[in-house]
Amino acid sequence: MIFLDSTVLIDYFNGKNNWQVKVLDSILGKQLVVIGDYVLAEVLQGFRSDKDFQKAKSVLSEFPCYQIGGKEIAIQSAKNYRFLRKKGITVRKTIDVMIATFCIQNNLTLLHNDKDFEPFVKYLKLDVFRKE
């Protein structure tokens, strides 16, 4: 199962042609691709026109959408953040900490385009797509 980060979906909707978007194109309909509620919010909040918002909402509603938060994920996210801080790494966004933690806890492979996930790969065994 592949978990999509908002960075890939934003690139996709903006028509960018990077390797992450190419991977997304290649796995749609072939592998189970999922998103999370925080990802849904991050992507949808970026649309300026109501028409684009409605179109994106329709497209994204086709993906299974997990609720990322909750007490256990919140506590584990705080532990992971503190662990990385002790290593001298500060993750810029709490949502990224929670997404990484959710993926780790649920054994999901993350497709992303955000350097903030790399410490989770190196130190906390986050499984991510790598450029081939």
Residue, then its C-alpha position, 0 to 999 in steps of 0.5 A: m500500500i502506497f501513502l501519498d504525501s501532499t507534496v506529490l499531489i500538489d506537484y501532480f495538480n500543478g503539472k510538474n514532471n518530476w520522478q515522484v509524479k511519474v511514479l504516481d502515474s505508473i502505479l495508479g490503478k495497479q497498486l493500492v494508493v491511499i491518502g490521509d485526512y491531513v494530506l487531503a486538507e493540505v492539498l485542497q486548501g491550496f486551490r484558489s478557484d472554487k471550480d479547481f477545488q471541486k474538481a480536486k475534491s472529486v479526484l481525491s475522494e476516489f482514494p481511500c482516506y485514513q484518519i491520521g491523528g488520535k491519541e496514540i499517533a500524537i504521543q508517538s509523533a511527539k516521541n519521534y520528534r523528540f528523538l530526532r531533536k536529540k540528534g540535532i534534527t528539527v522537522r519543520k512541520t508537525i503534520d510531516v511528523m504525524i504522517a511519517t509516524f502514521c506510515i511507520q506504525n502502519n507499515l505504509t510506503l510513503l511517496h513524497n517530495d519533501k526532505d523533512f521525511e529523510p531523517f525518519v528514513k535514516y533513524l526511524k525506518l520509514d519506508v519510502f519510494r526511492k528514485e530508480 
